[in-house]
């Protein structure tokens, strides 16, 4: 991290702050979309509050939810582990992601 973006004088504190900002942004967007979806479904009579509160995923749905959780956690861990100057803070991580994608082809 270059001194230009080290607002706290401590790289670990700066990374933690970046993580908190990412979590806050993600939580706000998710909560807003979730509430809008719930309101639309209830308004149209497609869903009741009791159905939503009692939801149990199927095995296939559980796999999707688990995958989305893992992707989210990987994104947060990337913030903590990123390295390099601010001009290209994720260069090593980007190269690793491209290499992994090429292996999966």
Phi, psi and omega per residue, in radians:
X1 nan 2.256 3.118
X2 -1.363 2.753 -3.136
X3 -1.054 -0.446 -3.141
X4 -0.989 -0.618 -3.085
X5 -1.941 0.189 3.126
X6 -1.648 1.389 -3.025
X7 -1.233 -0.383 -3.031
X8 -1.854 -0.062 -3.124
X9 1.291 0.229 -3.115
X10 -2.625 2.066 -3.075
X11 -1.076 -0.657 -3.123
X12 -1.158 -0.710 3.107
X13 -1.147 -0.702 3.119
X14 -1.101 -0.726 3.108
X15 -1.135 -0.717 3.105
X16 -1.092 -0.731 3.103
X17 -1.093 -0.755 3.083
X18 -1.033 -0.714 3.127
X19 -1.113 -0.769 3.125
X20 -1.090 -0.739 3.106
X21 -1.088 -0.761 3.121
X22 -1.078 -0.789 3.118
X23 -1.094 -0.765 3.138
X24 -1.080 -0.767 3.135
X25 -1.117 -0.814 -3.119
X26 -1.118 -0.728 3.125
X27 -1.105 -0.752 -3.141
X28 -1.087 -0.847 -3.125
X29 -1.096 -0.810 -3.122
X30 -1.099 -0.795 -3.130
X31 -1.101 -0.754 3.133
X32 -1.091 -0.820 -3.134
X33 -1.161 -0.697 3.136
X34 -1.107 -0.796 3.130
X35 -1.118 -0.711 3.110
X36 -1.096 -0.758 3.126
X37 -1.104 -0.799 3.103
X38 -1.035 -0.793 -3.123
X39 -1.085 -0.744 3.123
X40 -1.125 -0.781 -3.122
X41 -1.155 -0.710 3.113
X42 -1.212 -0.724 3.134
X43 -1.035 -0.669 -3.116
X44 -1.498 -0.026 3.131
X45 1.336 0.242 -3.138
X46 -1.412 -0.313 -3.020
X47 -2.636 2.532 3.011
X48 -1.954 2.810 3.124
X49 -1.040 -0.686 -3.138
X50 -1.096 -0.687 3.112
X51 -1.108 -0.729 -3.133
X52 -1.134 -0.789 -3.123
X53 -1.174 -0.470 -3.104
X54 -1.717 0.236 -3.081
X55 -1.091 2.279 3.006
X56 -2.213 2.103 -3.077
X57 -1.265 2.618 2.983
X58 -1.248 3.029 3.126
X59 -1.086 -0.730 3.122
X60 -1.129 -0.729 3.110
X61 -1.144 -0.652 3.116
X62 -1.100 -0.696 3.108
X63 -1.087 -0.718 3.109
X64 -1.129 -0.799 3.127
X65 -1.076 -0.712 3.115
X66 -1.130 -0.726 3.116
X67 -1.082 -0.792 3.133
X68 -1.101 -0.680 3.081
X69 -1.091 -0.781 -3.122
X70 -1.125 -0.692 3.095
X71 -1.110 -0.729 3.125
X72 -1.091 -0.810 -3.133
X73 -1.136 -0.650 3.102
X74 -1.103 -0.679 3.110
X75 -1.116 -0.720 3.113
X76 -1.188 -0.715 3.124
X77 -1.128 -0.566 3.109
X78 -1.063 -0.666 3.129
X79 -1.070 -0.745 -3.103
X80 -1.239 -0.621 -3.012
X81 -1.709 -0.081 -3.107
X82 -1.081 2.640 -3.131
X83 -2.483 2.946 3.106
X84 1.819 2.931 -3.136
X85 -1.203 2.856 -3.072
X86 -1.085 -0.399 -3.136
X87 -1.162 -0.519 3.100
X88 -2.626 1.150 -3.019
X89 -1.126 -0.405 -3.071
X90 -1.989 0.415 -3.071
X91 -1.009 -0.847 3.139
X92 -1.080 -0.748 -3.129
X93 -1.169 -0.676 3.110
X94 -1.098 -0.830 3.123
X95 -1.038 -0.724 3.120
X96 -1.140 -0.696 3.131
X97 -1.148 -0.719 3.116
X98 -1.131 -0.763 3.122
X99 -1.068 -0.742 3.123
X100 -1.128 -0.735 3.119
X101 -1.073 -0.727 3.136
X102 -1.143 -0.584 3.082
X103 -1.171 -0.571 -3.090
X104 -1.406 -0.136 -3.122
X105 -1.319 nan nan
